[in-house]
Amino acid sequence: MQLNKSIANEIESIFTQNIEVDWTKRVSVKSRIRILICKELMKNHFSKEEAEELSNNIVKMVIEKHTEG
């Protein structure tokens, strides 16, 4: 399955509402964000396995992008 624009907007909103200082170094914040993304994806008909994999990949990509430069 592919993420549509509304799901992407919801995921972006999850990040903006949950990002804290040094969030990339805090396991609890990363976990909370991953769980919220996973719930959003499952709400949009992704299987639990797909949602977990995607949420892990999304958080990983955002952390990599956030820590560049």
N, C-alpha and C positions, 0 to 999 in steps of 0.2 A: 504494500500500500504506500501511497505517496501522501505527504502532508499537504493539505490545501491551505489557502491563505488565512482562513479563519482559525485553523488549528495553530498555525505559525504565530498568529497574533496573540492567541491565548498563551502560548509558551513564552513568548516575549514578555507578556504581562506577568507571568509567574516569576521570571527573572527580576524584572524591575521591582516587584513587590517584596522580594525575598533577599535581595543582595544586601550584604552588610560589609563593613570594613573587614578586609582580609578573608572574605568568604571562600576564596579558593583554597585556603589553608585549613578551614574549619569543616571537619567531617559532618558535623550535625547540620550545617547549612546546606552543604552539597546533598546530603541525604534527603532533607526536606524538599529541596528543589526537584530532585530525581523522583521522589514519590508523587509530588504534585503534577509533574509532567506525565508520569505514568498513568495517573488517574485521568488526566485530560485525554490522553490517547485512547485509553480503554473506553471512555465515554463516547469517543468517536469511532467505535467499532474495530479497534485494533485488539488483537489477542493479547493476553497477559505477557506472553513471551516476546511478541513483537514490541509491545509497549516498553517492557523492561530494557530490551536491547537498544531501542531508539532513545529512550531517556538517558541511558548510560552514554551513548554516543554523542547526544546533544550536549550534555553537561561537559563531557571531555573536550568537545570542539570549542565550546564557549570558554572554558578555562584556558585552553591553548591560545585562543585568540586574545583573551584578556591579559595573559602574561607575556605576550610578544612585546618586543621593543621596550 
